[in-house]
Amino acid sequence: MFCPKCGCEYRDGFFKCSDCGTVLVPRLSIHSTEAKQSEHNDVAFVVVLRTGRVWEVEMIAEALKKADIPCYQQLETSTGLSLAEEIPQAMGPGEWWAFYVPKTFQKRAEEVLSALPIEVTTNIDLWHFTPSGEGKTFFRTYAIHTLIAIGISLILLIIGLLRR
């Protein structure tokens, strides 16, 4: 476990930094010399992306690492809790991973993320598992056709019952 603010390393079982009170994270991805020089200063971190899609987490972390952008990831929940834990196999509604970078790296991180085949958002809804626009149109059309078919079936059933 690591403190994303001051870089201190902790054993498992610790959840907050004893020096600065910041919530600990499982991994600290600081690679650039610029970030290492400033790690003892107060570094302001900003959220550049939040995702509820577990398959995007590793892709995003790898892209930021390749671009030599310091970052840390934190699991957040709709209850307002920020948890420091390993990436789960599946996330449920109201859980997502937030990616934090130093404010000085924000613009570069946004450029790197915009090149990825993902929807970049920082204010996600509770159920961040929704399909794309094409998927929504398909499901909406499917639902309308299903309702029409059910309605016709009910009308035919009522007509058949009235004829008896």
C-alpha positions, -999 to +999 in steps of 0.1 A: +000+000+000+013+035-009+004+070-001-002+088-034+006+122-018+039+116+000+050+083-015+054+064+018+049+026+016+028+007+041+021-029+050-013-045+042-039-036+067-032+002+067-057+024+050-045+060+057-011+076+057+001+083+092+020+114+080-006+133+059-039+113+064-044+105+027-062+073+018-036+047+006-037+030-028-025-004-038-001+008-065+018+040-071+027+046-107+052+075-106+077+071-134+089+105-145+118+123-130+098+155-128+072+137-106+099+121-084+115+155-078+081+170-067+069+140-046+080+157-013+061+189-022+023+192-020+012+178-053-023+185-063-039+154-079-069+157-102-093+131-116-088+126-154-111+096-158-136+074-139-147+041-153-170+013-141-158-010-169-132-033-154-117-042-188-107-005-193-087-002-160-055-020-171-056-004-206-058+031-191-031+024-165-008+010-192-014+039-215-005+064-188+026+044-178+038+043-214+034+081-217+054+085-185+025+102-167+025+096-129-009+084-117-027+064-091-060+045-092-086+044-065-119+025-062-148+048-054-184+040-046-217+059-049-218+060-011-188+084-012-163+059+001-129+058-016-113+024-011-077+013-016-079-023-029-069-045-058-089-043-090-119-066-086-129-092-113-162-075-117-176-042-104-212-037-095-234-007-098-222+023-079-185+012-080-159+027-104-121+033-106-109+069-106-075+078-122-057+106-105-027+125-120-008+155-108-024+187-120+007+196-140+002+164-161-036+168-166-035+181-202-011+155-214-031+127-196-063+139-213-045+138-247-034+102-241-068+091-229-086+107-259-066+084-282-079+053-265-111+035-277-130+043-246-156+069-234-136+093-212-157+107-184-151+120-149-188+123-138-203+088-143-238+078-134-246+051-109-249+023-135-219+030-157-224-002-177-248+012-204-244+003-240-233+027-267-258+049-287-262+021-313-268-005-286-294+018-269-312+022-302-312-015-308-326-023-273-352+004-276-364-009-310-364-045-297-385-034-266-410-016-288-414-046-312-417-069-282-444-048-266-464-046-299-462-084-303-474-089-267-502-064-273-514-082-305-512-115-287-534-102-259-559-088-284-561-121-302-565-139-269-594-117-258-611-121-292-607-159-290-622-159-255-651-136-265-660-159-295-665-189-271 
